[in-house]
Amino acid sequence: MQFSENSRVWIYQSDKKLTDDVVQQLQKQLNNFTTQWTAHNNQLKAKAEVRYNRFLILIVDESQAGASGCSIDKSVHFMKQLEQHFNISLFDRFNLAYRDGEEVLSLPRHDFEELLKQGKLNKDSIVFNNLVQNLTELNTKWEVPFKDSWHIQLFRDLVG
């Protein structure tokens, strides 16, 4: 299936790295959800994927049918079920993800600040902007240097 570059995107970040086994189980449940996901009884053209064993990404191409408040509520409820089933946290917006070489790690805000203060993270460190809105932004503005992300506004005084 081809998805429009304007397709809406929602990113849920796990508070910990998921095992390959858990990723397979999650992907199966995500696939089941997206094939049955509707808005006002219209089937949504949707897909989901797990990236880096940490991010659950929902994508909806609204050229067919738009995601309504009700359908978005369904997805949030589904994600909360996944949280409980897999004992993970997907809604902590202050659990910040970054790259350390090839590895993707995440930390609570306070620990992230400490790494900035110690210089272990800097304006060129790659961070994940989970606020991207569509497929174009996912492909171009999701994994970005710290200086090009919203992070810089929050932590400006901590980076050189």
N, C-alpha and C positions, 0 to 999 in steps of 0.2 A: 504494500500500500504506500502510495506517495502522500506525504503530508505537506500542506502549504507552509511556507516560511513564517506565516502569520499565526500558525497554530498556537493556541494557548498552552502554557507550561506551568506546572506546579512541581516544586522540588521539596522533598522531605528528606532531611538528613538524619541518619542514625547517629546516636551518641557513641557508637562503637563500631569497629570494623566487623562485618558479618562474615561468617564462614561460607565457603562455597556451597555447602549443603543447605544452609539457611537461605542463601541467595536463590538457589534452585526452587526451594519451597515457596519463597516470596514471589518469584517470577511466575510460578504457576497460579498463585492466588491473584496476582495483579492481572494476569491474562484473563482469568475467569471474570474478574471485576470489570475490566474494560470491554469485554465482549457483551456484557449485560448492562452496561452503563447507559442510562437514558436521561433525556431532558424532556419533560412533558410528553412522555410516551414515544418520543423519537429516539431512535438508536443514535448514539454519539459515535462519530468516527474517532476512535480513541485507541491509544496504545500506552504501554508502560514499560519502563526498563529500570534495571538496577545498574548503576555505574560505580566502579571502584569499590564494590562490596560495601557501599556506605550510603549512596544516594538513591532514593526511589523517585522516579520521575514520571509524572502523568502528562500526556500530551493529547490535546483535543483539537482536531481540525474543524473549525466552526463554519467552514464553507457549506457543510451539509446541514448541521443543526448546531445551534449555539448552546454552550453550557449555561444553565440557568442557576439561580441561587439554590434551588432545590437539588439540582444534580451535583453542585459543588458541596452542599451539605452531605450528600450521600458519600462523596469521596472522602470527606473529612471523617465521617463516621467509620468508613472502611479502614482508613489509616489508623484510627484509634483502636480498632479491633486488632490490626496487625501489631500495634505496639504491645497490647496485652498478650497476644498469642506468642510473640517472639521475645517478650521481655526486653524491649528496646524503647528508647525515647525518640520520637520523630518531630516533636513540636517545640523543642528548646531552641529558640532563635538566638540565644547567646552561647550556643555550643558552636564554635567557629572552626571551620575546616581550612586546612592549608596543605601545601605540598612540602615534603621534606625529601628531596631527590625524587625517586619514583613513587615513594609512599605517600598516601593521603592520610593525614592525621587530623584529629579535632580535639579541641580543648574548651573548657568553660572560659568565659570572658576574662576572669581574673588571671588564670594561668596563661592565656593568650597575651595579656598585657605584660606579664612577667617576661615572656620570651622577647617581646618588643623592647622592654627596658634593658634586657641583657644583650640585645643586639643579635639574638639568634633568629629573629624575624626582622625584616626591614622593608623599605618601600618597594623593593623589587621581588620580594617573596610572593609566590603564587598563592592566592586565596580563592575561595569559591563564593561567588555572588549568587546566593540562592533566591534573590529577589527578581531574577530575570523573568520576563513576562511571556516571551514567545520563542519559537524555534530558532529564529535568527539570533536573538540575544543569547539563547542557550549555546549556540555554536560559536558566538563571537565575544560574549561578555560574561560568561559563567566562570571560566578559569582565567583569572586576570592577575596582573601584578597588583600588589597591595595599593600602590599609588593611583591605580585606575578604578578602584572599587569604592563602594560606600564605606568600607572600613576606614579609609583615610579621614573621613569626617569625624568619626568616633575617636580615633586614636592619633590624630595629627600631631599632638604635642609629644608623642612617644617615639616618633621616627625621625631620623636625620635626613 
